[in-house]
């Protein structure tokens, strides 16, 4: 199974928003600059986060995007659903019925395959639901936000707790 690259980018958008000082809205131009993605590409990702209820959008002069709830209450499952959708991973096309004409045996095999795929899907989704995005921010004061992303003009890596450039950037 291959997931869209935008899954990682969506998670990073949420993490970025969670660190915004005072949890004020962040303009899309600021987000796209920080993620080093085009504004048009970002505008394809963020609406999914808005429609899933993870992010709010304010088009006013001082607006932008903000988390709609605490990062503590957002899991990787929420991000997955926003980007990949709520559909099942696997749907049978019943090709075996076109090859093999022993109907009952084919139907039984298809049923077994669907059971395996359904169990695998449930396990995967359960695991995603156990990972709150806030875990990626352990050790960082994100409760009140620590960074004003609009004030950062370079694309250097910032260590939010100390607000210094990371060692690799020095």
C-alpha positions in Angstrom: 0.0 0.0 0.0 1.3 3.4 -0.9 0.1 6.6 0.7 0.2 10.0 -0.8 3.2 12.3 -0.1 0.7 14.9 1.0 0.0 12.8 4.2 3.4 13.8 5.6 2.9 17.4 4.5 -0.5 17.6 6.1 0.9 16.3 9.4 3.6 19.0 9.2 1.1 21.7 8.5 -0.8 20.6 11.6 2.4 20.6 13.7 3.4 24.0 12.4 0.0 25.4 13.3 0.2 23.9 16.8 3.5 25.8 17.4 2.1 29.2 16.2 2.4 31.7 19.0 -0.9 32.2 20.6 -2.4 29.8 18.1 -3.2 32.7 15.8 -3.9 32.0 12.2 -1.0 31.4 9.8 -1.2 32.7 6.2 -0.9 30.1 3.5 2.1 31.9 2.0 4.0 31.5 5.3 3.1 27.8 5.5 4.2 27.2 1.9 7.4 29.0 2.4 8.2 27.0 5.6 7.4 23.7 3.9 9.1 24.7 0.7 6.1 23.8 -1.4 4.2 25.9 -3.9 1.2 27.9 -2.7 -1.0 26.1 -5.3 0.1 22.7 -4.0 -0.6 23.7 -0.4 -4.0 24.9 -1.5 -4.7 21.3 -2.6 -3.8 19.9 0.9 -5.2 22.3 3.4 -8.9 22.2 2.2 -8.8 18.5 3.1 -7.8 19.4 6.6 -10.5 22.0 6.8 -13.2 19.6 5.5 -12.1 17.0 8.0 -12.5 19.5 10.8 -8.9 19.7 11.7 -8.2 23.2 10.6 -10.2 26.4 10.3 -9.8 28.9 7.5 -10.3 32.6 7.9 -10.0 34.7 4.7 -9.9 38.0 6.4 -6.9 40.4 6.4 -5.5 39.0 9.6 -6.8 35.5 8.9 -5.2 32.3 7.7 -5.3 28.7 8.9 -5.4 27.6 12.5 -6.1 24.3 14.3 -9.7 23.7 15.1 -8.8 21.7 18.2 -5.8 20.9 20.3 -3.0 19.0 18.7 -3.4 16.6 21.6 -6.8 15.6 20.1 -5.5 15.0 16.6 -4.2 11.6 15.7 -2.5 10.2 12.6 -5.8 8.5 11.8 -7.4 12.0 11.5 -4.6 13.1 9.1 -4.9 9.8 7.1 -8.7 10.2 6.7 -8.3 13.8 5.7 -5.8 13.0 2.9 -6.6 9.4 1.9 -10.4 9.5 2.6 -12.6 7.1 4.5 -13.0 4.4 1.8 -11.9 0.8 2.2 -8.4 -0.1 1.2 -9.5 -3.1 -0.9 -12.5 -3.9 -3.0 -13.0 -7.1 -4.9 -13.5 -7.0 -8.6 -14.6 -10.6 -8.8 -12.1 -11.5 -11.5 -11.7 -15.1 -10.1 -15.4 -15.7 -11.0 -14.5 -15.0 -14.6 -11.7 -17.5 -14.6 -13.0 -20.3 -12.3 -16.5 -21.5 -12.7 -16.9 -23.3 -9.4 -19.1 -20.6 -7.9 -19.3 -21.7 -4.2 -15.5 -22.3 -3.9 -14.7 -19.0 -5.6 -17.1 -17.1 -3.4 -15.7 -18.7 -0.2 -12.1 -17.8 -1.3 -13.2 -14.2 -2.0 -14.8 -14.1 1.4 -11.7 -15.3 3.1 -9.5 -12.8 1.2 -11.9 -9.9 2.1 -11.8 -11.1 5.8 -7.9 -10.9 5.8 -7.9 -7.5 4.1 -10.6 -6.2 6.5 -8.6 -7.4 9.5 -5.4 -5.8 8.2 -7.2 -2.5 7.5 -8.6 -2.5 11.0 -5.2 -3.1 12.6 -3.6 -0.4 10.5 -6.3 2.2 11.3 -6.2 1.2 15.0 -2.5 1.8 15.1 -2.9 5.2 13.5 -5.6 6.1 16.0 -3.1 5.4 18.9 -0.6 8.0 17.7 -1.5 11.6 18.7 0.4 14.2 16.7 1.4 15.9 19.9 3.8 13.0 20.6 6.0 14.4 17.8 6.2 17.6 19.9 7.3 16.0 23.2 9.6 18.3 25.0 8.3 21.4 23.2 6.0 23.9 24.7 3.2 23.8 22.2 0.3 24.5 24.5 0.5 28.2 24.1 2.5 28.2 20.9 6.1 29.3 20.8 6.9 30.5 17.3 5.6 33.3 15.2 6.1 31.8 11.8 5.4 35.1 10.0 8.5 36.7 11.7 10.9 34.0 10.4 12.1 35.1 7.0 14.6 32.3 6.3 13.9 28.7 5.8 16.4 27.7 8.5 15.4 24.9 10.9 14.2 26.3 14.2 14.4 24.6 17.5 11.2 25.9 19.0 12.1 25.4 22.7 15.3 27.4 22.3 14.4 29.5 19.2 17.8 29.0 17.8 19.0 27.6 14.5 19.6 23.9 14.8 23.2 22.6 14.9 23.0 21.6 11.2 22.3 25.2 10.2 25.1 26.8 12.2 
